[in-house]
Amino acid sequence: MTSSKVTNKFSNTNEYNKETFDMPDINSNNRDLELGKGYWTRPVNYNRENTFRQIFNGGVNLIIAPGFNHKDAVEKVASQMKDKGFILLDSDVDATKGDFINVASFTFRAEQSGFLTGIATAEFLNMNKEIFANIR
């Protein structure tokens, strides 16, 4: 770890000590990756299910799975590992495939955000009609 003085126009003193860290150059075939020495990599036979199991076996109790493309793997692993939890973003689990009490699902409703954006735009234009009245 090295320290250097850096000018910062937003600070009161215009100087602060910035610590810089040298990141090691890690080869993707390095044995340290497999031994869990502070680095994470996909398993050799990569698939989401194996990845989730590897993460849980490493001591994690909750995984946040961002995106609908994780849905199938979350359903499979969550049904097998009931003592572990998932937060599944932008999708929901299929209740007909099992009881997923360990999965919290969040979906987004684009139509609601679009509607509210339209209302906000109309209000903004109405409040500033003298500016926008003559624009064609």
N, CA and C atoms as an extended XYZ file, in Angstrom:
408
Properties=species:S:1:pos:R:3:atomname:S:1:resname:S:1:resid:I:1 pbc="F F F"
N         0.855       -1.158        0.000 N   MET     1
C         0.000        0.000        0.000 CA  MET     1
C         0.901        1.221        0.000 C   MET     1
N         0.620        2.163       -0.882 N   THR     2
C         1.385        3.403       -0.960 CA  THR     2
C         0.454        4.567       -0.724 C   THR     2
N         1.029        5.684       -0.327 N   SER     3
C         0.239        6.874       -0.068 CA  SER     3
C         0.767        7.999       -0.941 C   SER     3
N        -0.129        8.782       -1.504 N   SER     4
C         0.296        9.896       -2.338 CA  SER     4
C        -0.624       11.079       -2.098 C   SER     4
N        -0.109       12.278       -2.307 N   LYS     5
C        -0.929       13.476       -2.143 CA  LYS     5
C        -1.628       13.758       -3.468 C   LYS     5
N        -2.915       14.015       -3.379 N   VAL     6
C        -3.721       14.267       -4.557 CA  VAL     6
C        -4.463       15.579       -4.351 C   VAL     6
N        -4.482       16.428       -5.370 N   THR     7
C        -5.223       17.682       -5.271 CA  THR     7
C        -6.701       17.398       -5.454 C   THR     7
N        -7.486       17.990       -4.571 N   ASN     8
C        -8.927       17.801       -4.622 CA  ASN     8
C        -9.582       19.162       -4.531 C   ASN     8
N       -10.197       19.645       -5.592 N   LYS     9
C       -10.764       20.987       -5.599 CA  LYS     9
C       -11.979       21.129       -4.698 C   LYS     9
N       -12.537       20.004       -4.218 N   PHE    10
C       -13.724       20.067       -3.378 CA  PHE    10
C       -13.418       20.006       -1.888 C   PHE    10
N       -12.177       19.769       -1.511 N   SER    11
C       -11.865       19.683       -0.082 CA  SER    11
C       -11.435       21.045        0.439 C   SER    11
N       -11.478       21.211        1.750 N   ASN    12
C       -11.091       22.473        2.372 CA  ASN    12
C        -9.604       22.725        2.248 C   ASN    12
N        -8.793       21.692        2.307 N   THR    13
C        -7.342       21.851        2.283 CA  THR    13
C        -6.762       21.680        0.888 C   THR    13
N        -7.568       21.272       -0.054 N   ASN    14
C        -7.142       20.990       -1.428 CA  ASN    14
C        -6.139       19.851       -1.524 C   ASN    14
N        -5.907       19.145       -0.430 N   GLU    15
C        -5.032       17.980       -0.463 CA  GLU    15
C        -5.587       16.915        0.465 C   GLU    15
N        -5.405       15.704        0.122 N   TYR    16
C        -5.743       14.604        1.016 CA  TYR    16
C        -4.845       13.440        0.666 C   TYR    16
N        -4.709       12.541        1.602 N   ASN    17
C        -3.901       11.359        1.355 CA  ASN    17
C        -4.783       10.290        0.728 C   ASN    17
N        -4.356        9.807       -0.379 N   LYS    18
C        -5.092        8.769       -1.078 CA  LYS    18
C        -4.275        7.491       -1.003 C   LYS    18
N        -4.901        6.442       -0.501 N   GLU    19
C        -4.218        5.170       -0.452 CA  GLU    19
C        -4.466        4.437       -1.759 C   GLU    19
N        -3.417        3.910       -2.310 N   THR    20
C        -3.559        3.136       -3.538 CA  THR    20
C        -3.147        1.705       -3.236 C   THR    20
N        -3.814        0.787       -3.831 N   PHE    21
C        -3.556       -0.619       -3.595 CA  PHE    21
C        -3.136       -1.256       -4.902 C   PHE    21
N        -2.108       -2.043       -4.843 N   ASP    22
C        -1.670       -2.785       -6.012 CA  ASP    22
C        -2.464       -4.079       -6.073 C   ASP    22
N        -3.247       -4.217       -7.118 N   MET    23
C        -4.030       -5.439       -7.284 CA  MET    23
C        -3.153       -6.482       -7.967 C   MET    23
N        -3.106       -7.673       -7.432 N   PRO    24
C        -2.287       -8.702       -8.063 CA  PRO    24
C        -2.873       -9.103       -9.409 C   PRO    24
N        -2.008       -9.477      -10.301 N   ASP    25
C        -2.446       -9.977      -11.596 CA  ASP    25
C        -2.779      -11.451      -11.408 C   ASP    25
N        -4.071      -11.773      -11.443 N   ILE    26
C        -4.509      -13.141      -11.178 CA  ILE    26
C        -4.818      -13.840      -12.488 C   ILE    26
N        -4.158      -14.938      -12.698 N   ASN    27
C        -4.428      -15.778      -13.850 CA  ASN    27
C        -5.692      -16.580      -13.551 C   ASN    27
N        -6.564      -16.708      -14.533 N   SER    28
C        -7.829      -17.397      -14.297 CA  SER    28
C        -7.644      -18.869      -13.951 C   SER    28
N        -6.469      -19.428      -14.198 N   ASN    29
C        -6.206      -20.820      -13.841 CA  ASN    29
C        -5.456      -20.955      -12.516 C   ASN    29
N        -5.267      -19.858      -11.821 N   ASN    30
C        -4.535      -19.856      -10.567 CA  ASN    30
C        -5.257      -20.713       -9.528 C   ASN    30
N        -4.523      -21.583       -8.850 N   ARG    31
C        -5.091      -22.486       -7.848 CA  ARG    31
C        -5.702      -21.707       -6.676 C   ARG    31
N        -5.178      -20.493       -6.392 N   ASP    32
C        -5.711      -19.695       -5.297 CA  ASP    32
C        -7.189      -19.362       -5.501 C   ASP    32
N        -7.609      -19.249       -6.738 N   LEU    33
C        -9.013      -18.958       -7.001 CA  LEU    33
C        -9.896      -20.106       -6.511 C   LEU    33
N        -9.471      -21.314       -6.752 N   GLU    34
C       -10.255      -22.473       -6.347 CA  GLU    34
C       -10.229      -22.668       -4.836 C   GLU    34
N        -9.189      -22.209       -4.176 N   LEU    35
C        -9.058      -22.406       -2.740 CA  LEU    35
C        -9.742      -21.321       -1.936 C   LEU    35
N       -10.341      -20.319       -2.607 N   GLY    36
C       -11.077      -19.284       -1.911 CA  GLY    36
C       -10.188      -18.318       -1.147 C   GLY    36
N        -9.089      -17.922       -1.696 N   LYS    37
C        -8.172      -17.004       -1.019 CA  LYS    37
C        -8.536      -15.555       -1.311 C   LYS    37
N        -9.784      -15.197       -1.078 N   GLY    38
C       -10.197      -13.817       -1.269 CA  GLY    38
C       -10.690      -13.502       -2.666 C   GLY    38
N       -10.669      -14.448       -3.534 N   TYR    39
C       -11.134      -14.231       -4.900 CA  TYR    39
C       -12.252      -15.214       -5.189 C   TYR    39
N       -13.182      -14.799       -6.015 N   TRP    40
C       -14.266      -15.686       -6.390 CA  TRP    40
C       -14.246      -15.862       -7.888 C   TRP    40
N       -14.499      -17.048       -8.332 N   THR    41
C       -14.589      -17.324       -9.755 CA  THR    41
C       -15.714      -18.320       -9.989 C   THR    41
N       -16.160      -18.376      -11.196 N   ARG    42
C       -17.191      -19.350      -11.538 CA  ARG    42
C       -16.617      -20.755      -11.418 C   ARG    42
N       -17.439      -21.696      -11.034 N   PRO    43
C       -16.955      -23.086      -10.993 CA  PRO    43
C       -16.554      -23.548      -12.385 C   PRO    43
N       -15.739      -24.585      -12.426 N   VAL    44
C       -15.258      -25.094      -13.715 CA  VAL    44
C       -16.432      -25.471      -14.606 C   VAL    44
N       -17.378      -26.209      -14.065 N   ASN    45
C       -18.579      -26.565      -14.821 CA  ASN    45
C       -19.642      -25.520      -14.509 C   ASN    45
N       -19.510      -24.359      -15.106 N   TYR    46
C       -20.339      -23.216      -14.732 CA  TYR    46
C       -21.797      -23.409      -15.088 C   TYR    46
N       -22.616      -23.253      -14.094 N   ASN    47
C       -24.029      -23.009      -14.269 CA  ASN    47
C       -24.496      -22.321      -12.998 C   ASN    47
N       -25.614      -21.649      -13.055 N   ARG    48
C       -26.069      -20.843      -11.918 CA  ARG    48
C       -26.360      -21.702      -10.693 C   ARG    48
N       -26.907      -22.875      -10.897 N   GLU    49
C       -27.223      -23.740       -9.755 CA  GLU    49
C       -25.960      -24.092       -8.975 C   GLU    49
N       -24.914      -24.525       -9.672 N   ASN    50
C       -23.656      -24.860       -8.996 CA  ASN    50
C       -23.059      -23.640       -8.319 C   ASN    50
N       -23.186      -22.488       -8.958 N   THR    51
C       -22.658      -21.262       -8.372 CA  THR    51
C       -23.386      -20.938       -7.073 C   THR    51
N       -24.708      -21.016       -7.073 N   PHE    52
C       -25.482      -20.747       -5.860 CA  PHE    52
C       -25.105      -21.726       -4.750 C   PHE    52
N       -24.976      -23.008       -5.094 N   ARG    53
C       -24.598      -24.006       -4.080 CA  ARG    53
C       -23.202      -23.713       -3.529 C   ARG    53
N       -22.275      -23.335       -4.410 N   GLN    54
C       -20.911      -23.019       -3.977 CA  GLN    54
C       -20.919      -21.832       -3.013 C   GLN    54
N       -21.707      -20.821       -3.328 N   ILE    55
C       -21.785      -19.635       -2.466 CA  ILE    55
C       -22.384      -20.012       -1.111 C   ILE    55
N       -23.463      -20.786       -1.107 N   PHE    56
C       -24.074      -21.211        0.152 CA  PHE    56
C       -23.119      -22.090        0.962 C   PHE    56
N       -22.436      -22.999        0.298 N   ASN    57
C       -21.494      -23.877        0.998 CA  ASN    57
C       -20.309      -23.096        1.566 C   ASN    57
N       -20.058      -21.917        1.029 N   GLY    58
C       -18.995      -21.059        1.543 CA  GLY    58
C       -19.404      -20.285        2.784 C   GLY    58
N       -20.658      -20.434        3.227 N   GLY    59
C       -21.091      -19.808        4.465 CA  GLY    59
C       -22.092      -18.680        4.310 C   GLY    59
N       -22.461      -18.344        3.105 N   VAL    60
C       -23.437      -17.284        2.873 CA  VAL    60
C       -24.838      -17.850        3.100 C   VAL    60
N       -25.727      -17.050        3.679 N   ASN    61
C       -27.100      -17.514        3.937 CA  ASN    61
C       -28.145      -16.870        3.030 C   ASN    61
N       -27.765      -15.811        2.314 N   LEU    62
C       -28.717      -15.094        1.467 CA  LEU    62
C       -28.027      -14.660        0.186 C   LEU    62
N       -28.685      -14.905       -0.931 N   ILE    63
C       -28.165      -14.488       -2.234 CA  ILE    63
C       -29.179      -13.561       -2.871 C   ILE    63
N       -28.707      -12.442       -3.408 N   ILE    64
C       -29.549      -11.547       -4.198 CA  ILE    64
C       -29.285      -11.888       -5.658 C   ILE    64
N       -30.304      -12.378       -6.327 N   ALA    65
C       -30.194      -12.803       -7.720 CA  ALA    65
C       -30.843      -11.743       -8.599 C   ALA    65
N       -30.037      -10.933       -9.294 N   PRO    66
C       -30.588       -9.830      -10.068 CA  PRO    66
C       -30.975      -10.254      -11.486 C   PRO    66
N       -32.247      -10.317      -11.748 N   GLY    67
C       -32.683      -10.556      -13.111 CA  GLY    67
C       -33.461      -11.832      -13.295 C   GLY    67
N       -34.362      -11.776      -14.256 N   PHE    68
C       -35.247      -12.904      -14.543 CA  PHE    68
C       -34.493      -14.132      -15.026 C   PHE    68
N       -33.261      -13.944      -15.528 N   ASN    69
C       -32.512      -15.092      -16.046 CA  ASN    69
C       -32.002      -16.017      -14.934 C   ASN    69
N       -32.174      -15.640      -13.670 N   HIS    70
C       -31.787      -16.478      -12.541 CA  HIS    70
C       -32.950      -17.319      -12.018 C   HIS    70
N       -34.136      -17.095      -12.543 N   LYS    71
C       -35.355      -17.693      -11.986 CA  LYS    71
C       -35.285      -19.213      -11.874 C   LYS    71
N       -34.944      -19.910      -12.933 N   ASP    72
C       -34.948      -21.375      -12.916 CA  ASP    72
C       -33.961      -21.932      -11.901 C   ASP    72
N       -32.764      -21.347      -11.851 N   ALA    73
C       -31.758      -21.824      -10.899 CA  ALA    73
C       -32.173      -21.528       -9.466 C   ALA    73
N       -32.770      -20.363       -9.229 N   VAL    74
C       -33.245      -20.022       -7.885 CA  VAL    74
C       -34.310      -21.021       -7.451 C   VAL    74
N       -35.251      -21.327       -8.327 N   GLU    75
C       -36.310      -22.281       -7.973 CA  GLU    75
C       -35.732      -23.652       -7.627 C   GLU    75
N       -34.785      -24.103       -8.404 N   LYS    76
C       -34.220      -25.429       -8.167 CA  LYS    76
C       -33.432      -25.487       -6.851 C   LYS    76
N       -32.553      -24.508       -6.634 N   VAL    77
C       -31.711      -24.528       -5.434 CA  VAL    77
C       -32.526      -24.197       -4.190 C   VAL    77
N       -33.454      -23.244       -4.294 N   ALA    78
C       -34.275      -22.868       -3.140 CA  ALA    78
C       -35.126      -24.021       -2.662 C   ALA    78
N       -35.596      -24.867       -3.569 N   SER    79
C       -36.414      -26.011       -3.165 CA  SER    79
C       -35.576      -27.083       -2.471 C   SER    79
N       -34.273      -27.098       -2.727 N   GLN    80
C       -33.392      -28.097       -2.128 CA  GLN    80
C       -32.718      -27.606       -0.850 C   GLN    80
N       -32.544      -26.302       -0.716 N   MET    81
C       -31.830      -25.739        0.429 CA  MET    81
C       -32.754      -24.772        1.165 C   MET    81
N       -33.696      -25.328        1.904 N   LYS    82
C       -34.733      -24.529        2.573 CA  LYS    82
C       -34.194      -23.632        3.682 C   LYS    82
N       -32.993      -23.929        4.192 N   ASP    83
C       -32.428      -23.113        5.265 CA  ASP    83
C       -31.660      -21.908        4.734 C   ASP    83
N       -31.601      -21.735        3.421 N   LYS    84
C       -30.922      -20.609        2.777 CA  LYS    84
C       -31.969      -19.751        2.076 C   LYS    84
N       -31.642      -18.470        1.863 N   GLY    85
C       -32.626      -17.565        1.275 CA  GLY    85
C       -32.160      -16.893       -0.001 C   GLY    85
N       -33.137      -16.449       -0.769 N   PHE    86
C       -32.904      -15.722       -2.008 CA  PHE    86
C       -33.751      -14.459       -2.037 C   PHE    86
N       -33.212      -13.442       -2.649 N   ILE    87
C       -33.994      -12.291       -3.080 CA  ILE    87
C       -33.875      -12.292       -4.599 C   ILE    87
N       -35.001      -12.480       -5.270 N   LEU    88
C       -35.031      -12.572       -6.727 CA  LEU    88
C       -35.620      -11.284       -7.284 C   LEU    88
N       -34.796      -10.535       -7.993 N   LEU    89
C       -35.216       -9.247       -8.546 CA  LEU    89
C       -35.711       -9.394       -9.972 C   LEU    89
N       -36.750       -8.665      -10.306 N   ASP    90
C       -37.302       -8.597      -11.662 CA  ASP    90
C       -37.867       -9.935      -12.142 C   ASP    90
N       -38.370      -10.719      -11.209 N   SER    91
C       -39.004      -11.984      -11.559 CA  SER    91
C       -39.723      -12.508      -10.323 C   SER    91
N       -40.477      -13.546      -10.506 N   ASP    92
C       -41.098      -14.202       -9.354 CA  ASP    92
C       -41.071      -15.706       -9.569 C   ASP    92
N       -41.086      -16.431       -8.483 N   VAL    93
C       -41.018      -17.885       -8.566 CA  VAL    93
C       -42.386      -18.450       -8.931 C   VAL    93
N       -42.379      -19.614       -9.513 N   ASP    94
C       -43.603      -20.290       -9.937 CA  ASP    94
C       -44.109      -21.154       -8.788 C   ASP    94
N       -45.178      -20.723       -8.142 N   ALA    95
C       -45.708      -21.415       -6.963 CA  ALA    95
C       -46.195      -22.826       -7.288 C   ALA    95
N       -46.458      -23.109       -8.544 N   THR    96
C       -46.903      -24.456       -8.904 CA  THR    96
C       -45.747      -25.457       -8.853 C   THR    96
N       -44.503      -24.954       -8.818 N   LYS    97
C       -43.327      -25.842       -8.777 CA  LYS    97
C       -42.904      -26.182       -7.358 C   LYS    97
N       -43.495      -25.537       -6.365 N   GLY    98
C       -43.122      -25.849       -4.988 CA  GLY    98
C       -43.432      -24.710       -4.043 C   GLY    98
N       -43.061      -24.931       -2.797 N   ASP    99
C       -43.273      -23.953       -1.741 CA  ASP    99
C       -41.967      -23.183       -1.540 C   ASP    99
N       -41.938      -21.946       -1.972 N   PHE   100
C       -40.711      -21.152       -1.927 CA  PHE   100
C       -40.793      -20.098       -0.830 C   PHE   100
N       -40.895      -20.568        0.432 N   ILE   101
C       -40.969      -19.619        1.543 CA  ILE   101
C       -39.635      -18.930        1.785 C   ILE   101
N       -38.563      -19.433        1.202 N   ASN   102
C       -37.238      -18.854        1.378 CA  ASN   102
C       -36.833      -17.938        0.217 C   ASN   102
N       -37.797      -17.540       -0.609 N   VAL   103
C       -37.515      -16.653       -1.743 CA  VAL   103
C       -38.428      -15.430       -1.659 C   VAL   103
N       -37.808      -14.247       -1.664 N   ALA   104
C       -38.558      -12.994       -1.770 CA  ALA   104
C       -38.398      -12.505       -3.201 C   ALA   104
N       -39.514      -12.308       -3.894 N   SER   105
C       -39.482      -11.902       -5.295 CA  SER   105
C       -39.948      -10.462       -5.441 C   SER   105
N       -39.287       -9.739       -6.334 N   PHE   106
C       -39.658       -8.360       -6.639 CA  PHE   106
C       -39.766       -8.213       -8.146 C   PHE   106
N       -40.902       -7.716       -8.591 N   THR   107
C       -41.058       -7.434      -10.014 CA  THR   107
C       -41.289       -5.946      -10.198 C   THR   107
N       -40.941       -5.462      -11.354 N   PHE   108
C       -41.084       -4.051      -11.660 CA  PHE   108
C       -42.284       -3.863      -12.577 C   PHE   108
N       -42.997       -2.789      -12.376 N   ARG   109
C       -44.160       -2.488      -13.207 CA  ARG   109
C       -43.861       -1.248      -14.040 C   ARG   109
N       -43.387       -1.489      -15.234 N   ALA   110
C       -42.973       -0.400      -16.112 CA  ALA   110
C       -44.136        0.530      -16.439 C   ALA   110
N       -45.356        0.001      -16.516 N   GLU   111
C       -46.498        0.850      -16.856 CA  GLU   111
C       -46.763        1.890      -15.767 C   GLU   111
N       -46.496        1.545      -14.511 N   GLN   112
C       -46.712        2.505      -13.430 CA  GLN   112
C       -45.666        3.622      -13.474 C   GLN   112
N       -44.404        3.247      -13.665 N   SER   113
C       -43.369        4.280      -13.715 CA  SER   113
C       -43.549        5.152      -14.954 C   SER   113
N       -43.989        4.570      -16.069 N   GLY   114
C       -44.247        5.359      -17.267 CA  GLY   114
C       -45.387        6.345      -17.070 C   GLY   114
N       -46.440        5.898      -16.409 N   PHE   115
C       -47.584        6.766      -16.132 CA  PHE   115
C       -47.172        7.927      -15.239 C   PHE   115
N       -46.448        7.636      -14.160 N   LEU   116
C       -46.011        8.690      -13.246 CA  LEU   116
C       -45.034        9.659      -13.908 C   LEU   116
N       -44.196        9.146      -14.800 N   THR   117
C       -43.291       10.022      -15.547 CA  THR   117
C       -44.085       10.959      -16.438 C   THR   117
N       -45.142       10.464      -17.055 N   GLY   118
C       -45.997       11.317      -17.880 CA  GLY   118
C       -46.672       12.413      -17.075 C   GLY   118
N       -47.150       12.069      -15.893 N   ILE   119
C       -47.779       13.076      -15.031 CA  ILE   119
C       -46.755       14.131      -14.614 C   ILE   119
N       -45.554       13.693      -14.231 N   ALA   120
C       -44.512       14.633      -13.816 CA  ALA   120
C       -44.109       15.547      -14.974 C   ALA   120
N       -44.037       14.999      -16.175 N   THR   121
C       -43.691       15.809      -17.348 CA  THR   121
C       -44.776       16.838      -17.628 C   THR   121
N       -46.029       16.428      -17.575 N   ALA   122
C       -47.136       17.366      -17.802 CA  ALA   122
C       -47.127       18.477      -16.762 C   ALA   122
N       -46.898       18.142      -15.516 N   GLU   123
C       -46.841       19.145      -14.457 CA  GLU   123
C       -45.681       20.114      -14.673 C   GLU   123
N       -44.523       19.577      -15.056 N   PHE   124
C       -43.353       20.418      -15.317 CA  PHE   124
C       -43.627       21.385      -16.472 C   PHE   124
N       -44.187       20.866      -17.559 N   LEU   125
C       -44.482       21.720      -18.717 CA  LEU   125
C       -45.537       22.768      -18.365 C   LEU   125
N       -46.528       22.391      -17.592 N   ASN   126
C       -47.564       23.334      -17.179 CA  ASN   126
C       -46.981       24.445      -16.302 C   ASN   126
N       -46.092       24.095      -15.397 N   MET   127
C       -45.478       25.099      -14.518 CA  MET   127
C       -44.542       26.036      -15.284 C   MET   127
N       -44.019       25.570      -16.419 N   ASN   128
C       -43.069       26.362      -17.206 CA  ASN   128
C       -43.606       26.673      -18.597 C   ASN   128
N       -44.939       26.883      -18.704 N   LYS   129
C       -45.560       27.053      -20.015 CA  LYS   129
C       -45.073       28.295      -20.740 C   LYS   129
N       -44.661       29.348      -20.010 N   GLU   130
C       -44.157       30.552      -20.674 CA  GLU   130
C       -42.846       30.260      -21.406 C   GLU   130
N       -42.084       29.299      -20.940 N   ILE   131
C       -40.826       28.937      -21.607 CA  ILE   131
C       -41.088       28.069      -22.816 C   ILE   131
N       -42.012       27.122      -22.698 N   PHE   132
C       -42.224       26.133      -23.734 CA  PHE   132
C       -43.360       26.471      -24.700 C   PHE   132
N       -44.078       27.550      -24.481 N   ALA   133
C       -45.258       27.885      -25.289 CA  ALA   133
C       -44.925       28.124      -26.749 C   ALA   133
N       -43.805       28.753      -27.046 N   ASN   134
C       -43.487       29.123      -28.424 CA  ASN   134
C       -42.534       28.162      -29.111 C   ASN   134
N       -42.225       27.058      -28.509 N   ILE   135
C       -41.323       26.083      -29.120 CA  ILE   135
C       -42.126       25.181      -30.037 C   ILE   135
N       -41.693       25.090      -31.277 N   ARG   136
C       -42.399       24.242      -32.245 CA  ARG   136
C       -41.443       23.313      -32.905 C   ARG   136
